Amino acid sequence: MATNLALDQELLDRAFLLSGEVTKKAAVTRALQEFIARREQKRVADLFGKLDWDSSFDYKAERSRKS
């Protein structure tokens, strides 16, 4: 999908430097991927302390169980 964006050149230059990407499309795509990954990680981290732990669960037995 073609989209025209007015991007801050200073931010774009920093993105090129830090990411190693050489095109605007690649830099923006990587930025979006990393943004999404961070938000998804935050959602998982927000669950810490909110889930009940089943002390009887045997994760080693589950690993060897055939699907």
HULIN-V274647 format. One record per backbone hydrogen bond with DSSP energy under -0.5 kcal/mol. NH is the residue of the N-H (numbers start at 0). CO is the residue of the C=O. E is the energy in kcal/mol with one decimal. If there is no record, write none. Layout:
# HULIN-V274647
NH;CO;E / NH;CO;E
This chain:
# HULIN-V274647
4;2;-0.5 / 6;4;-1.0 / 11;7;-2.4 / 12;8;-2.7 / 13;9;-2.0 / 14;10;-2.4 / 15;11;-2.5 / 16;12;-2.2 / 17;13;-2.7 / 18;14;-2.5 / 19;15;-2.0 / 26;22;-2.3 / 27;23;-2.9 / 28;24;-2.6 / 29;25;-2.5 / 30;26;-2.3 / 31;27;-2.5 / 32;28;-2.4 / 33;29;-2.7 / 34;30;-2.4 / 35;31;-2.5 / 36;32;-2.4 / 37;33;-2.4 / 38;34;-2.1 / 39;35;-2.4 / 40;36;-2.4 / 41;37;-2.3 / 42;38;-1.9 / 43;39;-1.7 / 44;40;-2.8 / 45;41;-2.2 / 46;43;-1.5 / 47;44;-1.4 / 49;46;-2.6 / 50;46;-0.7 / 54;52;-0.9 / 56;53;-1.6 / 58;56;-0.8 / 61;57;-1.7 / 62;58;-1.7 / 63;59;-1.2 / 64;60;-0.7
